[in-house]
Amino acid sequence: MKARLFILLLLLPSVNCLFAGMSGGDSDSEGEMMMALGYLQLTAPPPPGPLVAGDDGSIQSSNLNGPLILQWEPASGGQSGIHEYRVYVDSSGPMDDPESVQSSSQADSQWFSYSGSYTMTQLEPNQQYYLNVLVKDGSEVSTYTTITFTTGNPYSTGTGLVLYDDGSQILAYSACSAGQTFDEGTQSCTGTASSFQFCDASTNDCNGGSSSGNLVDSGSWTSGATSSAWQACEDLNVASFQDITTWRLPTLQQLRDIRYCSSNPAYTGPDACPPGSGHPTIRLDIFPDTPESQYWSSQGVSGNSFSGWTLNLTDGSAQAQDKTGLHRVRCISDFPGF
């Protein structure tokens, strides 16, 4: 008799999904039916010994890095019937028995009483993982069946473009900061990133007359003000960089979308990255040679005519900076397709 472990995938309209691997199944037709229903079926022999892990479990996720919800049925038997559980994660291979799990895999939790589920958050994108749960009762330890899955990857890189699917649309970011040039041969950004002003006046003349307004086209600037940050992206339009002519400054949220907090990759909050994150707070394998600097967004600061929002890649925080200050620029566009 084989225990059956089911992995449930929530197939939501978002790239931020996790995909699970599959093995086993009683027949091709049964496997096709289960796939059509959104289930992937794994089979494995039940754990040995009088302490028996539950038969069923599932993974549910709708986000790229988490939270991933791991669920399983309670164990039975054991010396006292008082069971504690611990979640283990590994990226190198299956975890087949309690001894190998505890000796070679990383514990993602302390021992805890059964609650029906466990939430994981610190998962890297585009990475294969193996998960398992140990259950103990006194000196007895048993294991569930290893689950494997691969996290999704929202990025697609090209010749100077980074395509990012935010779940509702595909956006194109320039792989390099303004002032740098993408080297296709080395997949690097050469030269030095330039610095630009949001506006050459500490007023709302470059952002539509409203402190909370976005940077507007040059034809709407007033009082003779100019924006070198806007012009940096307009230069890409004039050059039809990658056949795109809708380059602009990103919003603050669009800058946060590509922020990377290494100590907690799932973090998407409004504050700085959690302590312990590396810097610059961006994926250098995706956005090579990015300096540890502040990057202009397109947004002014509400109620403050002389400031605009930047994202500081030293710690991933949003900061209000004088519009005449010199900071870096990374341009963005809606992606029209190839």
C-alpha positions in Angstrom: 0.0 0.0 0.0 1.5 3.3 -1.0 0.9 6.6 0.7 -0.2 9.3 -1.7 1.1 12.9 -1.5 -0.7 15.5 -3.5 0.7 18.9 -4.6 -2.0 21.4 -5.3 -1.1 24.3 -7.6 -3.2 27.5 -7.5 -3.1 28.4 -11.2 -3.7 32.1 -10.8 -3.2 34.7 -13.6 0.3 35.7 -12.4 3.8 34.8 -13.4 4.6 34.7 -9.7 3.8 31.0 -9.5 5.6 27.9 -8.3 5.8 24.8 -10.4 6.1 21.3 -8.8 7.8 18.3 -10.2 6.0 15.0 -10.7 6.7 11.3 -10.4 4.7 8.2 -10.0 1.0 7.8 -10.9 -0.9 4.6 -11.7 -1.3 5.1 -15.4 -0.8 7.6 -18.2 -4.5 8.3 -18.4 -4.8 8.9 -14.6 -1.8 11.2 -14.8 -3.4 13.2 -17.6 -6.6 13.4 -15.7 -4.9 14.6 -12.6 -2.9 17.2 -14.6 -6.1 18.5 -16.1 -7.5 18.9 -12.6 -4.5 20.9 -11.5 -3.0 18.2 -9.4 0.3 16.4 -9.6 0.5 13.0 -7.9 3.5 11.5 -6.2 3.7 8.0 -4.7 6.0 6.8 -2.0 6.1 4.0 0.5 4.8 4.9 4.0 7.5 5.9 6.6 8.8 2.9 8.6 8.3 2.4 12.3 5.4 2.8 14.7 5.5 6.6 14.4 3.8 7.2 11.1 3.6 10.5 9.3 0.3 11.4 7.8 -0.5 10.4 4.2 -1.5 13.6 2.5 0.0 17.0 2.0 -0.1 19.9 -0.4 1.7 23.0 -1.5 -0.2 26.1 -2.3 1.3 29.2 -3.7 0.4 32.2 -5.8 3.6 34.3 -5.5 7.1 34.1 -6.9 9.1 33.9 -3.7 6.4 33.1 -1.3 4.7 32.9 0.9 4.6 29.2 0.1 2.1 27.3 2.3 3.1 23.8 3.1 0.3 21.6 4.4 0.3 18.0 5.7 -1.8 15.6 7.7 -0.9 14.9 11.3 1.1 11.8 12.3 -0.2 8.9 14.2 1.3 6.5 16.8 4.5 7.0 18.7 5.6 6.6 22.3 3.3 9.2 23.8 1.1 10.5 21.0 2.6 14.0 21.5 4.1 15.0 18.2 6.3 17.8 17.1 7.2 18.8 13.5 10.1 20.5 11.8 10.4 21.7 8.2 13.6 21.1 6.2 14.6 22.6 2.9 17.4 21.7 0.5 18.4 22.7 -3.0 20.8 19.8 -3.8 18.7 16.7 -3.7 15.9 14.6 -2.1 15.8 14.0 1.6 14.9 10.3 2.0 15.2 9.4 5.7 15.3 11.2 9.0 19.1 10.8 9.4 20.0 12.3 6.0 17.4 15.1 6.4 18.9 16.2 9.8 22.5 15.8 8.7 22.5 17.4 5.3 19.5 19.7 5.0 18.7 23.0 6.5 16.0 23.4 9.1 13.6 26.1 8.1 11.8 26.0 11.5 12.2 25.0 15.1 10.2 22.0 16.4 6.5 23.0 16.8 3.2 21.4 17.5 0.9 20.5 14.6 -1.0 23.5 13.2 -2.0 22.1 9.8 0.3 24.3 7.7 3.6 26.2 7.7 4.4 29.3 5.7 7.8 29.8 3.9 8.9 33.2 2.7 12.7 33.2 2.0 12.7 31.5 -1.4 14.9 32.5 -4.3 13.4 32.9 -7.8 14.2 30.3 -10.5 15.6 27.8 -8.0 14.8 24.1 -7.5 13.9 23.2 -3.9 13.3 20.0 -1.9 11.1 20.2 1.1 10.3 17.6 3.8 8.8 17.5 7.3 10.1 15.5 10.2 7.8 14.4 13.0 9.1 13.3 16.4 7.7 11.7 19.5 10.3 11.4 22.2 13.2 9.6 20.6 11.3 8.4 17.6 11.6 10.4 14.4 9.7 9.8 11.1 9.6 11.6 7.8 7.0 12.6 5.3 7.7 12.3 1.5 10.0 14.8 -0.1 8.4 17.4 -2.3 10.3 19.1 -5.1 9.4 22.2 -7.0 11.0 25.1 -8.9 10.2 28.7 -8.2 9.2 30.8 -11.1 11.4 33.4 -12.7 9.8 36.8 -13.6 12.8 38.0 -15.5 13.7 37.5 -19.2 17.0 39.1 -20.3 17.9 40.1 -23.8 20.3 42.5 -25.5 20.2 45.3 -23.0 16.6 44.6 -22.0 15.2 43.0 -18.9 11.5 42.0 -19.3 9.6 41.8 -16.0 6.2 40.3 -15.7 4.5 41.9 -12.6 1.5 39.7 -12.9 -0.7 42.1 -14.9 1.7 43.3 -17.7 5.1 42.8 -19.1 7.5 45.8 -18.5 10.8 46.4 -20.2 13.6 47.8 -18.0 17.0 48.9 -19.4 19.5 46.4 -18.2 22.0 49.2 -17.8 21.8 52.5 -16.0 21.6 55.6 -18.1 25.1 56.5 -19.3 26.2 52.9 -19.6 26.3 50.7 -22.7 25.2 47.0 -22.8 27.9 44.6 -24.0 26.2 41.6 -25.5 29.3 39.6 -25.7 30.1 39.8 -22.0 26.5 40.4 -20.8 27.8 43.4 -18.9 27.2 47.2 -18.7 30.3 49.2 -19.7 31.1 52.8 -18.8 30.0 54.8 -15.9 26.4 55.4 -14.9 25.6 59.1 -15.2 23.8 61.3 -12.7 20.8 63.5 -13.5 18.4 66.0 -11.9 14.7 65.3 -11.5 14.3 69.0 -12.3 16.7 71.9 -12.4 14.4 73.9 -10.1 13.1 72.9 -6.6 9.5 73.4 -7.8 6.7 71.5 -9.4 7.5 72.9 -12.9 8.7 69.5 -14.2 6.0 67.4 -12.7 2.8 69.0 -13.8 2.4 71.6 -11.2 1.4 69.1 -8.5 3.7 68.0 -5.7 2.5 64.4 -6.0 2.5 64.5 -9.8 4.7 62.4 -12.1 7.4 63.8 -14.3 5.8 65.1 -17.4 6.9 65.5 -21.0 9.2 68.5 -21.9 6.3 70.2 -23.6 4.5 70.5 -20.3 7.4 72.0 -18.2 6.8 75.5 -17.0 8.8 78.5 -16.0 11.7 77.4 -18.2 12.5 74.4 -16.0 14.2 71.3 -17.5 14.6 67.7 -16.4 17.8 65.9 -17.3 16.4 62.6 -15.8 13.5 62.8 -18.3 15.9 63.6 -21.1 18.0 60.5 -20.3 15.0 58.3 -21.1 13.9 60.5 -24.0 17.3 59.9 -25.6 16.5 56.2 -25.7 13.3 57.0 -27.5 15.1 59.2 -30.1 17.5 56.3 -30.6 14.6 53.8 -30.8 16.6 51.6 -28.3 15.5 48.0 -28.9 12.8 49.4 -31.3 11.0 50.9 -28.3 10.0 54.6 -28.3 8.0 54.8 -25.0 10.9 54.9 -22.5 10.2 56.8 -19.3 11.2 57.0 -15.6 9.7 54.2 -13.5 7.4 54.9 -10.6 8.6 54.2 -7.1 6.7 50.9 -7.0 8.3 49.8 -10.3 11.7 50.5 -8.8 10.7 48.4 -5.8 9.6 45.6 -8.1 13.2 44.9 -9.1 14.7 45.6 -5.7 16.3 42.5 -4.2 16.7 41.9 -0.5 19.1 39.0 -0.1 18.3 38.4 3.6 14.6 37.9 2.7 13.9 37.8 -1.1 10.2 37.7 -0.5 10.2 41.2 1.1 8.1 43.7 -0.9 7.3 46.2 1.8 7.7 49.9 1.8 10.6 50.1 4.2 14.3 49.4 3.7 15.4 45.8 3.1 15.6 43.7 6.3 19.0 43.7 8.1 21.7 41.5 6.6 20.8 42.1 3.0 23.7 42.6 0.6 24.0 45.8 -1.5 23.4 47.1 -4.0 19.9 45.8 -3.4 19.3 44.6 -6.9 20.0 41.3 -8.8 23.4 42.0 -10.4 23.1 38.9 -12.5 20.0 40.5 -14.1 21.1 44.2 -13.9 24.9 44.0 -14.2 27.3 46.6 -13.0 24.6 48.6 -11.2 26.2 51.1 -8.8 25.2 51.3 -5.2 23.3 54.6 -5.7 20.0 56.3 -5.5 17.7 56.1 -8.5 15.1 58.6 -9.5 11.5 57.6 -9.7 9.0 59.6 -11.8 7.2 60.8 -8.7 7.2 64.0 -6.7 6.7 63.9 -3.0 3.1 64.8 -2.0 2.9 68.1 -0.1 6.6 68.9 -0.8 7.2 71.0 -4.0 11.0 70.6 -3.8 11.4 66.8 -3.4 11.1 63.8 -5.6 11.2 60.1 -4.6 14.3 58.0 -5.1 15.1 54.3 -4.3 18.4 54.0 -2.5 20.1 50.8 -3.5 22.4 50.9 -0.5 19.5 49.6 1.7 16.5 49.4 -0.6 14.7 52.4 1.1 12.6 55.1 -0.6 14.0 58.6 0.1 12.7 62.1 -0.6 15.5 64.0 -2.4 15.8 67.6 -3.6 14.8 67.6 -7.2 18.0 69.4 -8.2 20.1 66.6 -6.7 22.1 64.4 -9.0 21.1 60.7 -8.9 21.1 57.7 -11.3 18.4 56.7 -13.8 17.1 53.4 -15.1 14.5 53.7 -17.8 11.3 51.6 -18.2 8.7 51.0 -20.9 5.6 49.0 -21.5 6.8 46.1 -23.6 5.2 46.1 -27.1 6.5 42.7 -28.0 9.2 41.6 -30.4 
